[in-house]
Amino acid sequence: MSTLTNSKITLSLLAVVAIAGGAFLFSPGADAVNSAGARQTENVDLVVYKSEFCGCCQGWVEHLQGTGLEVSVVTVDDTTAARKSLGIPNKLGSCHSAKVGKYFVEGHVPADLVQKLMAEKPADILGIAAPGMPPGSPGMPSENPAEFDVIALHTDGSTSVYATRQGTASGK
């Protein structure tokens, strides 16, 4: 076989490995790091992609864990790639992204709504988001909590209000 053919085969194999690796990274059963920093390979309810330095993101993870959800955390330098991989439009963006089954959960969505999504498994929804960083949402304590909407992104690209919540001073 010529060197050129060997190079083409090597590059093709590298492309397959890179694509498969990306799909593995963003699957819920992927080898992920839990909030204590331990490697985890068992199935979890959610895989959260967050910055190492974001305290509100960790507050959201703890909020979810406090309701009994199993959460793995993948620390990333920039959540943009995770958000893009999960199909989350920029207009719904926040500071962390999660994958639960076939759905995304973006931002400070209350745990009861994550559990509702998991239980109902709506066929017409790709995921739910609390865009921005709503004051008083889970993980976002605030002296001035505000009412905020959790938005559903539908398979046809439209959005709707999935639920409305009142923030709390404690952010819980």
N, C-alpha and C positions, 0 to 999 in steps of 0.2 A: 504494500500500500504506500502511496506517496506521502510525503510530509504534509502537503496541502490537504489531502483527504483526512489524515490523522488530526490535523488542526480543526477541520470542519466538524469532525465527530466529537472532539473534545469540547469545542464551543457549543455544539448542540446539547451535549450532556450537561454542561454547566448551566445552560439556559433552563433545561428541564429541572435540574436541582434547585435553581434559584426560584423558579415559579412554584415548585412543590413546597419549598421552604417557606415562601410567603404565605401560601394557603395554610400550611401547618401553623405558622405563627398566629394567624387570626382565626383559628378554630377553637371552640370552647374547651375541647379536651386536650389542647396543646400543653406541652410542658411549660408551665408558667411559674412565676414566683409569687408566693402568697404574701400577705402584709407583714409577716414576721421575717420575710426574706428566705424562707425555705423553698426548695424546689418541690413542685407538686405536679403529679401526672394524672391523678384520678379526675373523674368528671366533676366539674364544679357548676354552680348555677350561673355565675357571671365571670367573665374575664374583663378586668378593668385596665385600660391603658392610660397611664398618668405620669406626670413629671415627678421626679424624686423630691423636688423641693416644694411641692404644692400642698400646703396644710389643709386647705378646704377640700381637696380631692381625698386626702386621707380621712378627713371628717366624714365624707360621704361613704367611703368604704366602711368605716366603723358603724355608721348609721345602718347600712345594709346588713352587716354582720350581727348587729344588735337585734335584728328581726329573724335571725336564724338562717339567712341566706349564706351559702358557701361562695366565697369570693377569692379569686386569684388576681394578683396584681402584676402587671407587666410594666416595669419602669422604662419609659422612653424619653429621649431628649426632646422630642417635639411630637405632640399628639396629632399634628396635621396628617401624617402618613396613615395613622390608624383610622382617623376620621374618614379619610378618602377611601381607604380599603373597605370600610364598613358601609360606604355609600351615603354618608351623612353630608347633606348640603351645607355650605358655609353659613347660610342664614340661620341654621339651627345649631351652630357651633357653640361650644362651651370649653371648659378647661380640661375635661377628661371624657373618655369614650369607653363604652362597654359593649360586650357582645353577650347576649343571652339567647341560646338556641339560634334560630335564624334571624333574630331581631337585633337591632342596635338600641342602646340606651345612652343618650347624650346628656351630660351635665347633671345637675343636682335634682334628679327625679326622685320623688319620695318612694320608699321601699314598697309601700302598699300598691303603688301603680306598677312597679316592676313585677310584683307578684301577680297582679291582675293580668298583665300582658302575658306572663308565663302560663297562667291558668286558662285564659280564654283563647290564646293562640289565633288571633284574628288573621284571616287569609289576606285581607286587603291592606294590611299595615306592614311597612318595612321596619319601623321602629318608632320610638318616642323620644322627645327631647324637652329639656327645660333650657331654652337658649339663654346665652349670657350667663350671668351669675346672680340669680334673683336673691335679694336680701332676705334672710330668714328661711331660705330653703335648706334642706338637709345638708349639713356641712358648712353652711354659710350663716353663722350667728350674726345678728344685726340689732342695733338699738332702734332701727327703723324698718322692721320687717314689712314686706309688701305682699300683696296678692300677686300670684303669678300663674301663667298658663303652662301646662305641659302639652306639647304639640305632637300630633301623630302625623307621620309621613306615610301617605298611601302609595300603593303600587303604581297608580296612574300619575304620580308626581304631585298630586294635590296635598294640602295639609288641612288639618282640622284641630280644634281644641279637644284633646283627649280627656283632660280634667283641669280644673282650676283649684288652686290651693292657697291658703293664707300662710305666709311665712310666720315664723316664731322668733322671738328674741334669742332663744337658745340654738336655733338652727337645727332642731331635732324633729 
